[in-house]
Amino acid sequence: MPGSGKSLVVVVAGALALAACGGGQIGFQTSPPPPQAPPPVASAPPSSIPAASIVGRWGFAAYHKEADRSRTEVAARGQCGKNGQPYVIGAGPTGGVMMHLADQAEPQELRLKGGPGGKSYIGPDGPAADAQDREVVSFSGQVLVLRWIDPEIGGRYGTGVYVRCGRA
C-alpha cells in the first residue's frame, strides 16, 4: 500500500497537533470551577443586655454636648407625659428589637451585639461597631443612652437618651 505510511504520519502529526492545542486532553473539555458562594455575614457575639429588656415605651431626646446630658434626660422623661410622644421599641420577629436606623422612615429588626471590651451595640446583623450601629453608652433598666458609631450620623442625630415610660 503505497502512501499508507505517509498517511499514518499525517494522522499521527494531526493528533499530536490537536493534543498540543487542547492542553494534552484529546476530546475532553474542562469546565471552569463553579462560582464560590460569598462568605456568610459574621454575626457578633451576644450582648450582655437581653433584647427583651429594652422592649417598651421610652421618652426620647438627644444631646450633642456631654454637659447637656442631664437636661436631655429630663426632656426625654417629658415625652412620656400626657402630651408626649413616646418612642416604642418593639420585639422583633426573630429575637431582635424593632427600631429605626438613621434616615429610615420604617423601623427594622436590629440586634443587640457584644463587642470588644464588653461593650454592647444595637444594629443590623453583622459584626459589632459597624457604621450603622449604636454603642450602648449606659443602660440602667430605666435609662438607655446610645451613641452612633458613624461620626457623621452622630453629628446629625447626637447621643440618644431613652427614659422608660411608666406602665400606663
RANORZI-V732659 format. One record per backbone hydrogen bond with DSSP energy under -1.0 kcal/mol. NH is the residue of the N-H (numbers start at 1). CO is the residue of the C=O. If there is no record, write none. Layout:
BEGIN
nh=<NH;NH>
co=<CO;CO>
END
This chain:
BEGIN
nh=<4;7;8;9;10;11;12;13;14;15;16;17;18;19;20;21;22;24;53;54;56;58;59;61;63;68;69;72;73;74;75;76;77;78;79;80;81;84;87;89;90;92;95;97;98;99;104;108;110;111;113;114;115;118;119;121;122;123;133;134;135;136;137;137;138;140;144;145;146;147;149;150;154;155;156;157;158;159;160;161;162;163;164;165>
co=<1;3;4;5;6;7;8;9;10;11;12;13;14;15;16;17;18;19;50;51;89;87;163;161;159;65;66;68;69;70;71;72;73;74;76;77;78;81;58;56;98;96;92;110;90;108;101;99;97;123;121;45;119;115;116;113;134;111;130;122;147;120;135;145;145;143;162;138;160;135;133;131;150;151;152;153;154;63;146;61;144;59;142;57>
END
